[in-house]
Amino acid sequence: MPENREVHPVELVDAAGRGIGTCTVAEAHTLPGRHHRAYSVLLAGPDGVLLQRRAAAKTRFPLRWSNTCCGHPAPNGDLAASAAQRLAEEMGVTGVELREVGEFDYRAEDAATNRVEDEHDHVLVGYVDVATPDPDPAEVGQWRWVSLPELRSAVEADPDSYTPWLPGVLRLAEPAVLKS
């Protein structure tokens, strides 16, 4: 039986991203929401960037295309280590050096699940020469490599097929990815 990640603790943050307390993942994402720390990972490689389509069972924005993986570090936890662990759990990709390229705040309500994202999101990028993910089907429905120009066009043409945080991730990650 898959682990219930909804009971894990998350770190609540103020408008400046400073820790101010904790609650569970479920509490943070139940309307009206609680502003909390999160991370988004985007892997780049010779074929572009690695996207995942979120599994149907996801409690927020299921079946939407998104960055490689995302999650929540434990309160006072190591951000890069947490992101690397989640990358392994969710996508089956290990041994990638991740570096933080920025952070941003966003809020998005998911009418389909009656949940909300209210996150202070740290964006991490990594580069791989070759990666064939082996994703957890409870987390990931599909995956694909896509070029950045193709992805930008697709998000602009059909934003509802993508997670609402993906444009913010791309804005921060794209300069780093293009330098890789």
Residue frames relative to the residue before (quaternion, step in Angstrom):
aa qw qx qy qz dx dy dz
M 1.0000 0.0000 0.0000 0.0000 0.00 0.00 0.00
P 0.4792 -0.6879 0.4552 0.2999 3.62 -0.82 0.94
E 0.5698 -0.5948 0.4554 0.3379 3.52 -1.20 0.66
N 0.3820 -0.7084 0.5452 0.2346 3.58 -1.06 0.77
R 0.2073 -0.8202 0.5272 0.0805 3.56 -0.09 1.33
E 0.5410 0.6499 -0.3893 0.3651 3.60 1.22 -0.37
V 0.6827 0.4700 -0.2946 0.4756 3.63 1.18 -0.38
H 0.4678 0.6724 -0.4506 0.3549 3.61 1.24 -0.06
P 0.4685 -0.6670 0.4896 0.3097 3.61 -1.10 0.58
V 0.1274 -0.7469 0.6455 0.0958 3.53 -1.24 0.61
E 0.4601 -0.6706 0.5121 0.2763 3.54 -1.26 0.48
L 0.3057 -0.7237 0.5926 0.1778 3.55 -0.77 1.08
V 0.1057 -0.8017 0.5874 0.0335 3.58 -1.05 0.78
D 0.4604 -0.6445 0.5288 0.3049 3.53 -1.28 0.42
A 0.7643 -0.3840 0.2556 0.4507 3.59 -1.29 -0.05
A 0.6919 0.4491 -0.2735 0.4948 3.61 1.18 -0.48
G 0.5658 -0.6259 0.3756 0.3834 3.61 1.26 0.06
R 0.4762 0.6564 -0.4479 0.3765 3.59 1.23 0.33
G 0.5291 -0.6532 0.4490 0.3029 3.57 -0.98 0.89
I 0.0308 -0.8155 0.5777 -0.0184 3.56 -0.95 0.94
G 0.8041 -0.1388 0.0919 0.5707 3.60 1.22 0.13
T 0.3485 -0.7210 0.5542 0.2271 3.54 -1.31 -0.23
C 0.0582 0.7387 -0.6712 -0.0198 3.51 -1.41 0.23
T 0.6108 -0.5387 0.4003 0.4201 3.60 -1.21 -0.04
V 0.6696 -0.4650 0.3889 0.4291 3.55 -1.32 0.30
A 0.6597 0.5211 -0.3117 0.4428 3.59 0.87 -0.94
E 0.6659 0.4971 -0.3078 0.4634 3.59 0.89 -0.89
A 0.6550 0.5312 -0.3143 0.4359 3.58 0.94 -0.86
H 0.7663 0.3790 -0.1830 0.4854 3.58 1.08 -0.74
T 0.5332 0.5854 -0.4189 0.4445 3.58 1.28 0.20
L 0.5446 -0.6368 0.4322 0.3334 3.57 -0.85 0.97
P 0.5356 -0.1483 -0.8313 0.0007 1.61 -1.96 1.54
G 0.5935 -0.5896 0.3601 0.4129 3.62 1.27 0.03
R 0.1810 -0.7429 0.6344 0.1133 3.51 -1.32 0.46
H 0.4514 -0.7014 0.4859 0.2611 3.57 -0.81 1.06
H 0.1002 0.8222 -0.5415 0.1437 3.58 -0.59 1.18
R 0.5961 -0.5872 0.4337 0.3344 3.52 -1.36 0.41
A 0.0505 0.7696 -0.6339 0.0575 3.54 -1.08 0.85
Y 0.1851 -0.7532 0.6068 0.1739 3.55 -1.33 -0.02
S 0.1595 -0.7446 0.6410 0.0961 3.50 -1.32 0.54
V 0.1885 -0.7786 0.5936 0.0766 3.56 -0.89 1.04
L 0.0258 -0.7646 0.6437 0.0189 3.54 -1.08 0.82
L 0.1762 -0.7807 0.5942 0.0795 3.54 -0.70 1.15
A 0.1613 -0.7615 0.6230 0.0773 3.53 -1.10 0.84
G 0.0329 0.7816 -0.6218 0.0358 3.51 -1.22 0.59
P 0.7718 -0.3651 0.2400 0.4620 3.58 -1.24 -0.09
D 0.7305 0.4149 -0.2303 0.4911 3.60 1.14 -0.58
G 0.7299 -0.3849 0.2315 0.5153 3.60 1.21 0.35
V 0.6524 -0.4635 0.3866 0.4583 3.56 -0.96 -0.92
L 0.4415 -0.7031 0.5048 0.2363 3.53 -1.17 0.71
L 0.0976 -0.7898 0.6054 0.0155 3.55 -0.74 1.15
Q 0.1693 -0.7358 0.6372 0.1548 3.50 -1.32 0.33
R 0.2946 -0.6787 0.6329 0.2280 3.51 -1.29 0.49
R 0.4433 -0.7303 0.4587 0.2446 3.53 -0.57 1.21
A 0.5494 -0.6401 0.4360 0.3136 3.57 -1.01 0.87
A 0.6335 -0.5561 0.3955 0.3646 3.55 -1.22 0.56
A 0.6717 0.5233 -0.2938 0.4343 3.60 1.11 -0.63
K 0.4532 0.6919 -0.4612 0.3213 3.63 1.21 -0.17
T 0.4520 -0.7185 0.4667 0.2482 3.57 -1.00 0.85
R 0.7694 0.2178 -0.1440 0.5829 3.60 1.24 -0.24
F 0.8647 -0.0461 -0.0226 0.4997 3.53 -0.86 1.09
P 0.0964 0.8119 -0.5668 0.1012 3.62 0.76 1.02
L 0.8390 0.2429 -0.1966 0.4454 3.53 -1.33 0.54
R 0.5512 0.5691 -0.4249 0.4378 3.58 1.17 0.41
W 0.4908 -0.6341 0.5142 0.3045 3.54 -1.19 0.67
S 0.0105 0.8062 -0.5883 0.0611 3.54 -1.03 0.84
N 0.7069 -0.3973 0.3545 0.4655 3.54 -1.37 -0.13
T 0.7774 -0.4012 0.2260 0.4285 3.56 -1.31 0.27
C 0.7495 -0.2531 0.1474 0.5937 3.59 0.95 -0.82
C 0.0700 -0.7845 0.6128 0.0637 3.55 -1.28 0.24
G 0.0870 0.7964 -0.5940 0.0728 3.54 -1.26 0.33
H 0.4772 -0.6389 0.5289 0.2904 3.50 -1.36 -0.36
P 0.3536 -0.7101 0.5529 0.2550 3.61 -0.78 0.91
A 0.5560 -0.5641 0.4747 0.3838 3.57 -1.17 0.48
P 0.6187 -0.5258 0.4032 0.4221 3.60 -1.09 0.52
N 0.8389 0.0626 -0.1242 0.5262 3.55 -0.87 1.09
G 0.4455 0.7013 -0.4488 0.3292 3.59 1.22 0.39
D 0.5805 -0.5688 0.4572 0.3611 3.53 -1.33 0.30
L 0.4438 -0.7413 0.4450 0.2357 3.56 -0.53 1.23
A 0.7114 0.4551 -0.2756 0.4592 3.61 0.70 -1.04
A 0.6483 0.5084 -0.3235 0.4653 3.60 0.98 -0.80
S 0.6439 0.5171 -0.3170 0.4664 3.58 0.99 -0.82
A 0.6637 0.5036 -0.2997 0.4648 3.57 0.94 -0.90
A 0.6514 0.5068 -0.3173 0.4670 3.60 0.98 -0.80
Q 0.6412 0.5133 -0.3208 0.4717 3.58 1.01 -0.79
R 0.6712 0.4900 -0.2996 0.4686 3.58 0.94 -0.87
L 0.5990 0.5538 -0.3505 0.4601 3.60 1.08 -0.71
A 0.6604 0.4922 -0.2977 0.4826 3.58 1.00 -0.81
E 0.6836 0.4947 -0.2873 0.4532 3.59 0.90 -0.92
E 0.7549 0.4248 -0.2104 0.4532 3.54 0.81 -1.05
M 0.8254 0.2326 -0.0794 0.5082 3.57 0.84 -1.02
G 0.4209 -0.7222 0.4597 0.3000 3.60 1.23 -0.21
V 0.5223 0.6090 -0.4158 0.4282 3.59 1.20 0.54
T 0.0164 -0.8103 0.5847 -0.0358 3.57 -0.78 1.07
G 0.7722 0.4100 -0.2637 0.4076 3.53 -1.37 0.14
V 0.5100 0.6308 -0.4313 0.3949 3.60 1.15 0.48
E 0.3524 -0.7113 0.5662 0.2221 3.56 -0.88 0.94
L 0.1306 -0.7952 0.5907 0.0418 3.57 -0.73 1.10
R 0.0319 -0.7858 0.6168 0.0337 3.55 -1.08 0.73
E 0.4640 -0.6849 0.4956 0.2647 3.52 -1.04 0.87
V 0.1533 -0.8118 0.5607 0.0557 3.57 -0.91 0.95
G 0.7921 -0.2054 0.1159 0.5630 3.60 1.22 0.01
E 0.2411 -0.7470 0.6003 0.1533 3.51 -1.37 -0.01
F 0.0119 -0.7834 0.6213 -0.0104 3.54 -1.22 0.57
D 0.3742 -0.6990 0.5629 0.2334 3.55 -1.32 0.38
Y 0.0891 0.7738 -0.6259 0.0392 3.54 -1.12 0.65
R 0.1301 -0.7459 0.6476 0.0855 3.49 -1.34 0.43
A 0.1061 0.7883 -0.5965 0.1078 3.56 -0.88 0.97
E 0.2387 -0.7606 0.5893 0.1314 3.55 -0.84 1.01
D 0.2527 -0.7485 0.5989 0.1312 3.54 -1.05 0.87
A 0.2938 -0.7968 0.5063 0.1500 3.57 -0.17 1.30
A 0.6240 0.5714 -0.3368 0.4132 3.59 1.09 -0.68
T 0.7903 0.2664 -0.1415 0.5333 3.61 1.04 -0.72
N 0.3694 -0.7464 0.4666 0.2979 3.58 1.33 -0.13
R 0.5057 0.6000 -0.4346 0.4420 3.55 1.07 0.86
V 0.2470 -0.7678 0.5763 0.1316 3.56 -1.29 0.25
E 0.2382 -0.6945 0.6564 0.1734 3.51 -1.30 0.57
D 0.0926 0.7573 -0.6402 0.0906 3.61 -0.83 0.99
E 0.2136 0.8561 -0.4215 0.2091 3.51 0.46 1.29
H 0.2883 -0.6463 0.6777 0.1997 3.45 -1.40 0.57
D 0.0853 -0.8703 0.4839 -0.0328 3.52 0.05 1.41
H 0.2185 -0.7447 0.6221 0.1028 3.55 -0.85 1.10
V 0.2201 -0.7884 0.5652 0.1023 3.60 -0.76 1.05
L 0.0551 -0.7856 0.6162 -0.0081 3.55 -0.85 1.07
V 0.1344 -0.7834 0.6029 0.0686 3.55 -1.08 0.78
G 0.0406 -0.7688 0.6376 0.0265 3.49 -1.28 0.51
Y 0.2702 -0.7524 0.5794 0.1588 3.55 -1.21 0.48
V 0.0460 -0.7805 0.6234 0.0073 3.55 -1.03 0.87
D 0.4511 -0.6700 0.5148 0.2873 3.56 -1.02 0.76
V 0.7721 -0.0266 0.0601 0.6321 3.55 1.04 -0.88
A 0.1482 0.7687 -0.6172 0.0788 3.55 -0.98 0.80
T 0.0421 -0.7409 0.6702 0.0148 3.50 -0.91 1.01
P 0.2985 -0.7943 0.4983 0.1780 3.56 -0.16 1.23
D 0.1616 -0.7221 0.6630 0.1134 3.49 -1.35 0.47
P 0.0399 -0.8816 0.4698 0.0220 3.58 0.58 1.16
D 0.5220 -0.5789 0.5324 0.3301 3.49 -1.37 0.44
P 0.3933 -0.7578 0.4634 0.2374 3.64 -0.50 1.12
A 0.5771 0.5622 -0.3875 0.4480 3.62 1.20 -0.26
E 0.7256 0.4098 -0.2152 0.5091 3.58 1.25 -0.46
V 0.8161 0.2010 -0.0275 0.5412 3.55 0.93 -1.00
G 0.2932 -0.7720 0.5424 0.1542 3.57 -0.77 1.06
Q 0.7772 -0.0579 0.0818 0.6213 3.57 1.04 -0.86
W 0.1059 -0.7619 0.6293 0.1108 3.54 -1.34 0.17
R 0.0547 0.7869 -0.6140 0.0297 3.54 -1.26 0.44
W 0.3933 -0.6473 0.5973 0.2638 3.48 -1.35 0.45
V 0.0225 0.7979 -0.6003 0.0492 3.59 -0.96 0.83
S 0.4836 -0.6467 0.4963 0.3188 3.58 -1.07 0.70
L 0.6082 -0.5746 0.4024 0.3714 3.56 -1.14 0.58
P 0.6556 0.4944 -0.3492 0.4514 3.66 0.83 -0.75
E 0.6435 0.5132 -0.3196 0.4694 3.59 1.00 -0.82
L 0.6598 0.5101 -0.3064 0.4589 3.59 0.95 -0.86
R 0.6377 0.5223 -0.3349 0.4564 3.60 0.88 -0.86
S 0.6673 0.5000 -0.2958 0.4661 3.59 0.92 -0.91
A 0.6691 0.5101 -0.3004 0.4492 3.58 0.92 -0.89
V 0.6547 0.5017 -0.3138 0.4702 3.60 0.94 -0.85
E 0.6567 0.5077 -0.3080 0.4648 3.57 0.98 -0.81
A 0.7008 0.4829 -0.2652 0.4531 3.58 0.95 -0.88
D 0.8170 0.0685 0.0159 0.5723 3.59 1.01 -0.79
P 0.0698 -0.8596 0.5039 0.0480 3.62 0.57 1.10
D 0.6392 0.5546 -0.3378 0.4120 3.62 1.06 -0.57
S 0.5999 0.5343 -0.3705 0.4663 3.60 1.25 -0.07
Y 0.7079 0.4048 -0.2219 0.5346 3.59 1.32 -0.17
T 0.5750 -0.5782 0.4389 0.3774 3.56 -1.18 0.51
P 0.5689 -0.6401 0.3953 0.3322 3.59 -1.04 0.71
W 0.6556 0.5053 -0.3263 0.4565 3.61 1.18 -0.35
L 0.4886 0.6987 -0.4281 0.2997 3.61 1.17 -0.37
P 0.6428 0.5130 -0.3647 0.4367 3.70 0.82 -0.71
G 0.6493 0.5063 -0.3192 0.4693 3.62 1.01 -0.73
V 0.6196 0.5290 -0.3315 0.4757 3.57 1.05 -0.78
L 0.6812 0.4933 -0.2947 0.4536 3.58 0.84 -0.96
R 0.6166 0.5615 -0.3476 0.4287 3.59 0.98 -0.83
L 0.7338 0.4035 -0.2307 0.4955 3.59 0.95 -0.87
A 0.7208 0.4717 -0.2578 0.4376 3.59 0.95 -0.82
E 0.5914 0.6340 -0.3770 0.3258 3.59 0.96 -0.78
P 0.6559 0.4933 -0.3586 0.4449 3.68 0.78 -0.74
A 0.6647 0.4928 -0.3056 0.4711 3.60 1.00 -0.79
V 0.6468 0.5235 -0.3159 0.4558 3.58 1.00 -0.83
L 0.6715 0.5100 -0.3025 0.4443 3.57 0.93 -0.85
K 0.6403 0.5151 -0.3196 0.4717 3.60 1.21 -0.49
S 0.5479 0.6528 -0.3868 0.3522 3.59 1.20 -0.52
